[in-house]
Amino acid sequence: MSGDPVVRPETPEDRPASLEIERAAFGGPLEAAIVEAVSDDAGAFALVATIDGSVVGHVQLSRAWIGEEPVLALGPIGVAPDRQRRGIGSALVSAALEEATRRGERAVILLGDPEYYGRLGFVPGSRYGLSNPYAGRTEDGFTIEEEDFQLAVLGEETAASLTGEVRWHPAFG
């Protein structure tokens, strides 16, 4: 019988399982390669979800910028295919936002489904006059839409300083 997921900081011992989760969740090596490229950079951190001691989910956060303002980019985020649609991804996102707030970060950005991430506190970047630098690009047959770029502002006083070009780590290419 499986218990509830426990979300905690990723340890070096978790990394192989985290990379395998990303490969399995996305069906290829791209997301795992992004994790490997950003995970040891300044400001980056990752969380894992475990059930009965086994890693079943992973979320990576890495440094990004809006203008000259450092923010965090959330992603990749993956859940083992046999554990999806059980709230593990939502738990990872909520814990990531809590940890980002605890670390004094000002905002978290991502590319993702507005309906899903909207439930978790993200709003369209356009609400702050920001544009999606990846809009119109296609990845594996689907087009990245303007509204896929979203952010969670971690303190309303931050909103006024969020102006300028949005830049992810070069690994997101």
Secondary structure, 3 states (H helix, E strand, C coil): CCCCCEEEECCHHHHHHHHHHHHHHHCCCHHHHHHHHHCCCCCCEEEEEEECCEEEEEEEEEEEEECCEEEEEEEEEEECHHHCCCCHHHHHHHHHHHHHHHCCCCEEEEECCHHHHHCCCCEEHHHHCCCCCCCCCEECCEECCHHHEEEEECCHHHHHHCCCCEECCHHHC
